[in-house]
Amino acid sequence: MSVISAYIVPHPPIILPAVGRGEEKKIQKTADSFRMVSRKISEVKPETVVVISPHSVMYRDYIHISPGPSASGDFGQFGAPQVSVKKDYDMEFVSALVREAESAGISAGTEGERDRSLDHGVLVPLCFLEQQYRSYRIVRVSLSGLPLSDHYVFGTCITKAAERLGRKTVILASGDLSHRLKEDGPYGLSPEGPVFDAEVTAAMKTADFSRFLRFNAAFCESAAECGLRSFVEMAGALDGKAVESEFLSYEGPFGVGYALCCYTVTGDAEDRRFLQLRSEERKERPPEKKAGGDPYVNLARESLETRVRTGKSLPRPASLPEQMLKNRAGVFVSLKKEGRLRGCIGTISPAAPCVADEIIRNAVSAGLEDPRFDPVRAEELPELTYSVDVLQKPEPISSPDELDVKRYGVIVSRGWRRGLLLPNLEGVDTPGDQISIALQKAGISPREAFSMERFEVVRHK
């Protein structure tokens, strides 16, 4: 036995009458769909239900799997402590899953759970399921700040663990959609919110899980989505499987999208290995430098790829624009993967004979020496996007009023301590934000005296 079916479900506490106190009637379709999901699960009688929750223990670089023999939780924080669930964990499954993740090179395990109570991402779907079926144990897994591809691979580990143990297993991928559908919603209205919900529900209906892997991180952040990584883990668990999909409902009256969809495994399908197909697509895509791309970006890419693949430094190419060979400047190289920062290292003042050498050196440092990230692996190289910022000469300023976060970067200094923040960064909206982050990077307290400089950059992407 293995994974026999999977379900995308939301987790609004307000759907429970004890919490909603009448408001739950506004999402009646969602409640009815939950009951249908529960009936379907009760009919197949799984031994184990794997619940993927965005509200369990979460780490940036580690997928958490809840340990122990059992766990319980209630809706006390939502004003209904009398509504509670207690379930036993499938400890043998947890151990098998940890081993499979380790074999796959995915950072996952059972350490670091301070609060063992079940979160509402688990409780809401289980409250409906418990009304119709109770003869199962659970495995609770979380999400992380790791790339979507790692979550997909982790999903394949869920299926491998189920197959190894011969467990009849069902997956509940718990997650709401956008939280920015209406002005009076929890995060207001964002243009990306309705677009995200339309695109993700279209992917659900067709079971085209490759579309889950194509979402840009900045777009998802603007949409304030909740469940994409849950859905990606579920997609990984269904890797190589033919499925019959049944889309049940979508609602969003409170400014948050709620969707339910069922997937029943009907056999094997080699053409549904979506991560493998996406990797092959990227390998076939011509590198930027062959498509006449920006020479600054091409040089950064070639430098990092040469070091990662051969262990050697890239010699300075002969055919570079004259300004890259004659000029000296500080240079920052930034890497992104799936829209998320993967590394950024630079020099405030030039440290190499020319801009070209500065790029060659800093591209390698961004990929291999940024202390916030693990070194870039060879298999990641096709997935990286690059930007190169060439710093112009800084000029002293005496007030934040002389800054413009879109146009100018800022350098703060006190003695030997210096911190720099580039201009036009996502999430940095005011000069105050800009200065505060730069001070943190320099290790300077806002209460200390410090000097400021502003600078412009020429950004190559």
N, C-alpha and C positions, 0 to 999 in steps of 0.2 A: 504494500500500500504506500501511498505518497500523498501529495497535495491533490485533493479531488475538486476543490472549488475555492474561489476567492471573491471577496466582496469589498468594494469601496463604500465606506459609510462615513457620515459626519458625526460630530459629537456635541451638539448644542444642549447644555443642561436644561435650557428653557423648554425643551420638548417633553420633559417629564412634568406631569400635572402638579406634583408637589413643589416644583420649582417655578413653573410657568404661571400657575394660578390663573389660568384662562388664556394667557398669551400663547400657549402651545397650540391653540386652535388655528393660529395663523400659519402654522407649518404642518397642517393635517396630512398633506401628501407625503411629507417626509416621514411622519409617524407611521402611516399606512405602509410605506415602502420598507421601513424597519421591520414591521411585523411580517411582511412577505419574506424578507431575508431570514428572519428567525425560523419561519416555517420551512424554508428550503434547507437550512442547516439541520433542523430537527429530523427531517426526512432522511438525510444521509448519515446521521448519527456519528459524527467524528469523535475520535478518541482525544484529539488535541486541537485546540484553537490557538493559533498564533495571532496575537493582537499587536499591531504596529501603531505606536502612539507618538505624536509630536510633543506630548506633554509629560512624558516620562523623563527620567534623568538624561540630560543631554550634555555632550562634550563636543568641543571643536574638532578633535581628531580621533574620536573613539566612539564606536557604536555600543551602547550599553544593553545588556541582557539581564533582566531581573533575576536575582538568585533566591535561594531559600525554598522551603517546602510549601509556603502559601502566602497569600497577601489579601488584604481587605481594604475597602475604602468607602467613603460616604460623600454625600453632597452637603456637608455642613457649611462649607464656604459659600454655598449658594442658597443657604437658608433652609435646607431640608436634611438635617442630620439623620432623620429616621429612614431615609432611603440609602441602603447600603448593599454591598456585594462582598462576599468572601469566596475565594477560589483557591484550589490547590494548584501549584505549579507542576509541570511535567519536568522533573529534575533531570531525568535521563535524556530528554530531548535537549534541555539547556546545555548539558555537557557535550552532547554530540554536535550541537550548533557551534559551540566555542571551538571545538576541534576542527570543524569544517572551515570556519572563518580563518583560523590560524593557517590551515593548509592553503587557503586561497590568498593569503597575504593581506587580509583585511584586519584592521585594528578593531577588535571587538572583544568583549568579555564581561564578567560579572562584578568587577571591582567598582567601588566608588558610589554605592547607592546609600545615601544618608537617610532619605525618607522612603520607606518601603511601602507606603500606602498606595493603593491604586489611584491613578489620576483619572480625570473625567474623560480623557480620550479613550480610556479603557472602560470606564464605568458605564457611560451612556450606551454603547452597543451591547454590553453584557446585561444591562437592565432589561433590554428587550429580549435578548436571547434566553435569559433565565426564566422568562414567562412561558417558554415552550420547550426548553431542553436544558438539562443540567448535568448530564452524564459525560462530562469532559473535564480535562485539565487545561490550563492555559500556559502559554509562553509569552511573556511581555518583552518586546524589543522596542528600542527607541531609535531616534535619528541622530544626526551629527552634522558638523560643519564640513565633513568630507565631501568630495565631489559626488555628483549624481551617479557617476560610473561605479564608485565604490559601493554605494547603496544598492545598485543593481546586482553587483557581484555578491554582496551579502545576501540578497534575496535568493540567489541560486544556492547559497549554503543552506538556507531553510529547507529547500526541497531535498537537497542531498542528505540532510539530517533525517528528514522524514523517511526517505527511502532506506537509509541505513538501518533505521529502527523498525521499518515496516509499519509505521503509524498512519492511520487514516487521519488526514490533517486538513483543516480549513484555515484560511487566512482572512482576517479582518484588517483591512488597511484603513485605519481611522484618520480622518483629516477633513477639515472644512476647506472651502475654496477661498476666493478673495474676501478680505474683510473691508474692502473699500468700494462698495457698490452704491452707496447712498450718502448724501450729505449728512444725514442724521445717524449714520452707522457708526461703529466703534472707532473707525479711523478716518471718517469722512469719505468723500468721493474722489477717486482717482480714475483718469481715463483708462489706465491699464487694468483696472479691476474687472469691468464687464468683458473686456477683450480676453483676459486670462480665463475667465469662467467659460466663455464661448469656446475657446480653443481646447481647454482641458476636457470639457464634456464631449466635444466632438471626438477627441481621442478615446475617451471611455466608450462611446457608443460603437465605434468601429474596432475596438481592441487594438488600435494602432499604437502600441506602447513606445514606438520610436519617437513619437511626438513628445512624450514626457521628457525625453533626454535632450530635446532641442531648446528647452526654455532657457532664456538668458537670466542670470542671477539678478541683474539690475532691474529687469522687467518684473521678475517675481517679487522683488522687494518693494517696488512701487505699487504692485497689486496687493501687497500684504497677504500673500497666500499662506496657507497653513499646511496643507497635506501633500504637496508634490512629492517630497521624499518618501512618504509612506507609500504613495502609489508606485514610485520607482522600485522600492523594495519588493512590493507585490509583483510588479512586472518581472523582476529578476527571478522570483519564485516560479513564475510561469514561463521562464525562458525555454524555448524549444518545444512548447506545448501548443497544440491546437485547442482553441477555446470557443465555446458558444457564449456570446455576450447578450445580456439583457439589461438595458438601461431602464431604471425604474422611475426616477423623478429628479427634478431640480427645482429648488425654491431659494429665494433670497429676500424675504420681506423685511428682515432686520438689518440689511446692509451687509450680510455675510452669506456666501453661497453654500448651499447644502445639496449634495448630489449622492445618489445611491445607484450602484451598478453591480451586476452579478456576472461572474465568469465561471463556467463549468468546463472542466478539462475533458476533452473528448479523444485525445490521442497525442501523438508526437507530430511535430512540424519543424523541420530543420530551417525553414525559411522564416521562422519567428524567433530567431536568436538576435534580438534587436541591438544589443551592445556590440556584438561581433560585426553586424552589418554596418553599424555606425562607424566603427573603427576602420573597416575596409573602405568606407566612403571617404574618410579623412585621409587615408593613405593614398588614395587615388587622386585627391585634390592637389593640383600643382602648387608647389611652394610659392610664397609671395615673390621671392626674388626672380622666379622664372616667369612671372606674370608682369614684369616691369614695375614692381612695387618700389616703395621708397627706399633709397640706398642706405639710409640710416637704420631703418627697421631690418632690411635684408642683412646688414652687417651684424646686428645684434643677434638675429636668428642663427646665422651661420656660425657665429662665435660659440654660442651655447651648444648648438648641435654638434659641432666639432669636438668640444671638450667632453660632452656626455658620451658620444659614440666612440671616440678614439682615445680619450684621456689626454689629448694633446691640445696645446693652444693654437688658435688659428693665426697663421702668419698674416700680416697686413696685406690685403689684396692690392694688386697693382692698379687696377682700373677703378678708382674712386674719384668722386668729384673733388675739385681742387680745394674747396672750402673745408672739406673734412681733413685735408692733409696740412693746410697752412694755418688754420685757426686752432686756438686752445680755449677750452671752456670746461666748466663743470658739466657733467652729464648724469642723468638718472635714467635707468632702464627699468621698466615695469613689465611684469608678466601677468597675464590673466588666463585662467582655465575655466571654461563654462561661465564666463562673466565675472568670476571671483578672483581677487588678487591671489597670485601664486608666488610672488616674489618682487621685491623692489629694492634696489641698491643704487647709490649714486655718490657723486663727489660734488661738494659745494664749490670748491676751487679746483682748477685743473691739476691733475697729478701725473699726466702722461704727456708725451711730446706733441700730440695733436688730438683732435676730436675723434678721429677714427680709432686710435689706440685706447682712448677713454671708453669708447663704446665696447670694444673687444673685451676689455678688462671688466667693465661693470655688468655686461650681459652675463658673463660667467658667474660673477658674484651674486647677481639677482637670482640666478637659477640654482646655485649650489651653496651659497653662504648666508642667505637671509635667515637669521636665527628663529624667525617666527614660523618657518616652514621646513619640512623635510626636503632634502635635495631632489631636484627634478629627475625623474627616471626616463630612460630612453623611450619607453612606450607612451609617455605623456607628450613627447615633443610635437607630434602632429596636432595636438589639441590646444597648444599655447597660442595666444595672441600677444603681440609686443607693442610697446610704445617707448619712444626715446625722446626725452626732454633735454634740450640743449639750453643751459642757463645763460642768460645775458648778464651783463655786469650789474651787481647789486648797487643800490643807492640807499644811504641812511634816511630813515624817517623818524619822526618824533611822536606820531599819533596814529592810532588805528584808523582815523578818518582818512589817512593817506593810502589806505589799502582798498583794493577791489578784488574780492575772492575769485572772480572769473578771470581777471587780467593779471594780477600780481601774486607771486608766491611771497613767503615771508621767511626771514632768518632772524632768530632771536639768539642773543649772545650774552654771556656773563663769564668773563675770564676765558678759560679754555673750553667751557661748555657752550655748545652751539646746537641749535635745532632748526631744521628746515621743513617747510611744508610747501608742496607744489601748488600752483593755482588750479582752479577749475576741477576740483575733485568732488565726486558724489558724496552727499551728506555734509559737506562743509559749506554752510550757507551765509555765514557772517564773518567779518574780520575778527570778532571775539572768538568764534569757534577756531578760526585759523591760528590765532596766537596761542590759545589754550593748548591745542594739540602740539604745536611746535615747542612750547615750554615743557610739556610732558616728555617729548622725545629728547630734549636737552637735559632733563633732570633739574630744571630750574623752577623754584616755587614762584607762583604769581606775586607773592609778598616780597620777593627779592627785586632789587634794581636790575634791569637788563636793558640792552639796546636792541633796536630793530632795524632791519634793512628789508627793502622790497626788491623784487626782481621779476623780470618777464622771462618767458621761455619760448623757444620754438619747438612745438610738439610735432613729432613724426609718429604716425600710427599706421 
